């Protein structure tokens, strides 16, 4: 097991130590899971397909909610909205 110390920036950014990211490709998506005071970070491709789908759906839902909060929400027919959700 490797242990490293990192610092979070004022923008919420962290840097994974070089020795721990050598097997990761540039632009690779990672999932972070918070379980109480424990954080788990793992490559998105390592997740089971069903969990990966759930996470992508949650990301799209969060994005839509933030757009709504900013007043960027547009009205759609229910059929169009359901079609959009199916594409998520």
C-alpha positions as CSV (number, residue, x, y, z in Angstrom):
1,X,0.0,0.0,0.0
2,X,1.2,3.5,-0.9
3,X,0.5,6.5,1.2
4,X,0.8,10.1,0.1
5,X,-0.2,13.5,1.5
6,X,-2.1,15.9,-0.8
7,X,-3.6,19.3,-0.3
8,X,-6.8,20.6,-1.7
9,X,-6.7,24.0,-3.5
10,X,-9.2,26.8,-2.9
11,X,-10.9,25.6,-6.1
12,X,-11.3,22.0,-4.7
13,X,-8.6,20.6,-6.9
14,X,-6.2,17.9,-5.7
15,X,-3.1,16.4,-7.3
16,X,-2.6,12.6,-7.2
17,X,1.1,12.0,-6.4
18,X,3.1,11.0,-9.6
19,X,4.0,7.6,-8.1
20,X,0.3,6.7,-7.7
21,X,-0.9,7.8,-11.1
22,X,1.7,6.1,-13.3
23,X,-0.9,3.6,-14.5
24,X,-3.5,6.2,-15.3
25,X,-3.8,7.8,-18.7
26,X,-4.3,11.6,-19.3
27,X,-7.9,12.4,-19.2
28,X,-9.0,9.2,-17.6
29,X,-12.2,9.5,-15.6
30,X,-12.0,8.6,-11.9
31,X,-14.9,8.1,-9.5
32,X,-14.6,9.5,-5.9
33,X,-16.9,8.0,-3.3
34,X,-17.2,9.5,0.2
35,X,-18.1,7.1,3.0
36,X,-18.1,9.1,6.2
37,X,-14.5,10.4,6.6
38,X,-13.1,7.9,4.1
39,X,-12.7,8.8,0.4
40,X,-12.3,6.1,-2.3
41,X,-10.9,7.0,-5.7
42,X,-10.9,4.5,-8.5
43,X,-11.0,4.5,-12.3
44,X,-14.5,4.7,-13.8
45,X,-13.7,1.7,-16.1
46,X,-13.1,-0.5,-13.0
47,X,-16.8,-0.2,-11.9
48,X,-19.4,-2.7,-12.7
49,X,-21.5,-1.7,-15.7
50,X,-24.7,-1.2,-13.6
51,X,-22.9,1.1,-11.1
52,X,-21.2,3.0,-13.9
53,X,-24.7,3.6,-15.5
54,X,-26.1,4.8,-12.2
55,X,-23.2,7.2,-11.7
56,X,-23.5,8.7,-15.2
57,X,-27.2,9.1,-14.7
58,X,-26.6,10.9,-11.3
59,X,-24.1,13.2,-13.0
60,X,-26.6,14.1,-15.7
61,X,-29.3,14.7,-13.1
62,X,-27.0,16.9,-11.0
63,X,-26.1,18.9,-14.2
64,X,-29.8,19.4,-15.0
65,X,-30.6,20.5,-11.5
66,X,-27.7,23.1,-11.5
67,X,-29.0,24.4,-14.9
68,X,-32.5,24.7,-13.3
69,X,-31.0,26.6,-10.3
70,X,-29.3,29.0,-12.6
71,X,-32.5,29.7,-14.5
72,X,-31.3,27.9,-17.6
73,X,-34.2,25.4,-17.5
74,X,-36.3,25.1,-20.6
75,X,-39.8,23.6,-20.8
76,X,-40.1,20.4,-22.9
77,X,-42.8,18.0,-23.8
78,X,-42.8,15.0,-21.5
79,X,-42.1,12.7,-24.5
80,X,-39.0,14.8,-25.5
81,X,-37.8,14.8,-21.9
82,X,-38.1,11.1,-21.6
83,X,-36.2,10.6,-24.9
84,X,-33.4,12.9,-23.6
85,X,-33.2,10.9,-20.4
86,X,-32.9,7.6,-22.3
87,X,-29.8,9.1,-24.0
88,X,-28.2,9.6,-20.6
